[in-house]
Amino acid sequence: MTIVTFNVIKVLFLSALSATLSLIWAPILTKFLYQFKFWKRKPREKTITGERAGIIYNLHKKREVSVPRGGGLLIWVSVLFIIFLFFILSEVSEIWWLQRFNFLSRGETWLPLFALVAGSIVGLLDDILLIFGKGKYIGGGMRFTRRLAIVILIGLIGGWWFYYKLDWDTIHIPLIFNFPQGVDLPIGFWYIPLFVLVMVSSFAGGVIDGLDGLAGGIFASIFGAFTIIAFSQGKADLAAFCAVILGTLFTFLWFNIPPARFYMGETGILGLTSVMAVTAFLTDSVMVLPIIAGPMVLRWVQSSFSYYQKSFVIKKFGWPPRFIITLRLEVGLLTK
């Protein structure tokens, strides 16, 4: 058996195992979330601009106070269990193939794992504040500036790790100048600010939860793509890590399709967007990340347009509200 064949089996097996294990304990998590009524106490009534959220309120007023958040626990807890399970087995066992199934490695999965856990824990705290109606944010939960500061901190740690520990200081630009391979552009210390920028942009694009099946489907396609990219680059451990996330996302999607049993919540969104940004750097896919995460980019454009339409567009250009609404609908259709 060649090493490539073994790695294919490794990636597929770990993905199937994560899907199976998460499927087993998903009913337990569901019961827990419903028992503790892990949902909003009242539906959102205002948008981030402070206006009354008439359409959102009418569409989600029942679901927001009856469908629990926190479904992201299914994802990152399952990933944590599997990665440390095989790490421990590789340490106590002398079976060679069991040792090779360990995919916790300094060069490939330490940082993605840190980003997943850090982002997910912060997101869980935000979900807890939200369901109890605490926090300063307009929709409840942790203040936006505080969440943003935490994301920037994670980005600074990640950028520092890449630049000083892994000695990465180039960005790969595909196709141009040296078709089809592309070129590696050295950017030196600017690697760290770029890392922070991509991390913040990924966080800003995570406004996709709340519609049955939407978040799970989009993230499944993203991590499916990263699994293939990482494997093609010979990064078997990173491919296995992404495949494990993909397996849990399939289970999450099963319980999230209409009618959803739970929503991902910030504990899933913040963790996954953080891992997405880190994986993009590890696979030199930063320049094509907007393509891989296309629906998230479009959703971010729509949300940004909604935020600035009142404070800038109407006042600056005098565009009528009817024209603004038409543009929002067109962008919204592209994100569905």
Summary of the structure (lengths in Angstrom):
residues: 336
radius of gyration: 20.7
end to end distance: 43.8
largest distance: 72.1
contacts: 1122
relative contact order: 0.15
helix: 68%
strand: 3%
